[in-house]
Amino acid sequence: MRTVVIQPCFENWRECARELLARRVPPDDVLWSDTVLEPVLFPSTDDASPRGAVPTVPPAFLDLARRVAAHRDPQRWGALYRVLWRLTHGGERHLLAVATDRDLRQLQQWSKTISRDIHKMHAFVRFRLVGTDEATSREQFVAWFEPEHRIVRLAAGFFVKRFASMDWSILTPNECAHWDGSRLHFSAGVPRTAPTVDTLEDLWRTYYRSIFNPARLKVRAMQSEMPKKYWKNLPEASLIAELIAESRGRVDHMLGTEVRPVRPAPKNAYLDSLRDLNAPPPDISSKNE
């Protein structure tokens, strides 16, 4: 038994897994750990086994492994290496297509959890304006977020595409992402640091109030999609209780409002041509009777 201590990231696991594969070390002989807080029960010994070529693996496995590596379950490293071994030295090249396989189902379950966490981060990160760079005149924004798993690197590309024109940092307890308009880089995580409130939040709350539809309110569904643990970082969260309390009265008012008459269609040649194209064909049978 050998203990492999790695950093909790896909790149470090991949490097170690490639070396183990090249030396044909079976999964049952490896104990994976991404923490050194506890003493190692089975210290690694010098490996004198011959090193061979590293087998190739399907790209789909690497994509799956990259997501699974972001999960916090300590068993993920061993499960990943076990599937990797089966795909290569185990001769199960089509393992990824076996939907009923226990190991594969576990990896896919972890991957789905990571996808949900990334979705929450994309939806609930709120940037706050903290200043302007004097040299470039670019506005600088900071956001604080607490993901369930180590997803910052997987989620950061979305923010680069959407907010490319501003400088921003996303701070989390595990890792931070920073964008300066040309380069995305990462740094170590930080303790909770709530960015100062900016004036744009008042505009955002006004917009949120204007799009809130009381007739479509479903409190349980809303809390399922936007759990309360995220509310402390959302400027619009301060309005939720008030909007819920007012929703019944607003719906009653909407139902009691007299229906406005439909305005006639505007005179426009192009719109008239579209209406003619969408008009039902004439009923020829009625003319022949």
Summary of the structure (lengths in Angstrom):
residues: 289
radius of gyration: 28.0
end to end distance: 91.7
largest distance: 97.9
contacts: 690
relative contact order: 0.07
helix: 48%
strand: 12%
